[in-house]
Amino acid sequence: MALELTFVPALLMILVIAGLGRLLSKGLRQPAIFGELFLGMIFVSFIILTGLAETGISDILTDSAEMGISDMAKIGILLLLFSTGLGTNFEEFKRLEVASSVVAISGVILPFTLGYFATILFFNDHLIALFVGVALVATSVGVGASILTELRMLRTKIGSLIMGAAVIDDVIGIMLMSALISVAITGSISLAEIFLLIMFVVLFFLISLTIGIKLCKKLAEKIHIGREDLLLLGLVIVLAFVLISEELGITAIIGAFIAGLVVGQTHFARHLRPHVSLIGGAFFIPIFFVWMGMSFDVSAFVTVGWFALVLVIVAIVGKVVGCGAGALAAKLSGKESFAVGIAMMPRAGVELILVKLGLDHGIIGADIASAILVMVIITTLITPPSLWKALKMAKHKKEV
């Protein structure tokens, strides 16, 4: 039987783009993901604008190749969040749970409110306005996690606060999304379903971070394994947490992050994290960010008009001001609070799921979907350089 690797040309192309993107980022003194996202987007735009999509290059991005690359990209984000959990200061993470909640909630209320009223002004439709408001709630955990890791700030107070708030943001976003889709389909909110979702989420966190940690510590004390077997065990654990979280209706990336927190409390973490970071950072994670860049449709910029511009402004102001105010209330400095606000700005997770569900159920049309897509593109692209600079300023102030 011949071994057919239809995804290899596409994979080679994406890894070359990732390498060039990292060189670009290094030259511009920006985080690696900026170049990966940017060149991924530019590459696809160039193909479309020059008509190369009609030539032989379309043979590289076949349906089967796209499916394979998409799956690898998903593994990349899981490994990134698993590695982030492994490197998070758990004691600081627990100590800041109230502060993280304040930052997350303030960063939910303001964007939702601004998005709702901005949409009412343009469309005067309450269901669409609620939909757009919910689309502005969640945060892309992966972008902030990647930059915090690169700057070695995961174990700091500001790093723990950002990760805690981002996880809470995503959980709130998922709950609001479930409620909204329920209203759109049935005309009413199923309080029983929402209550069950909240209960399962709370139980998942409590059991994982108490019993889960105790069991993992006992396992670590009783077995001594080599690095390859340790990596295999780590991957088994993270995938188990991912499956459980998805069964409970939580996104897979939160399950991966919790798995990292659990394993991170054992002596396994010191040897496991470098290996996870190596296979992730050298292969799967750059695939994720380049693929994300390639999924952005630049033509959406010219089709949605003023509403998209207003939505982008609302998305930025809502998170920077809302989360920044929450960070100030948690007694962070002005520069640290500003960095927290920027870190919570990117969207590229729950929003994309919400857009798909909205289109599938006829809640929104292509115009609203395109406007949300533009918001996702811009907030994701401007966050890496902005957060990089803001975190360096906050870090420099603390060192002085």
Secondary structure by P-SEA (a helix, b strand, c coil): ccccccaaaaaaaaaaaaaaaaaaaaaacccaaaaaaaaaaaaaaaaaaaccccccccccccaaaaaaaaaaaaaaaaaaaaaaaaacaaaaaaaaaaaaaaaaaaaaaaaaaaaaaaaaaccccaaaaaaaaaaaccccaaaaaaaaaaacccccaaaaaaaaaaaaaaaaaaaaaaaaaaaaaccccaaaaaaaaaaaaaaaaaaaaaaaaaaaaaaaacccccaaaaaaaaaaaaaaaaaaaaaacccaaaaaaaaaaaacccccccccaaaaaaaaaaccaaaaaaaaaaaccccccccccaaaaaaaaaaaaaaaaaaaaaaaaacccaaaaaaaaaaacccccaaaaaaaaaaaaccccaaaaaaaaaaaaaaaaaaaaaaaaaaaaaaaaaac
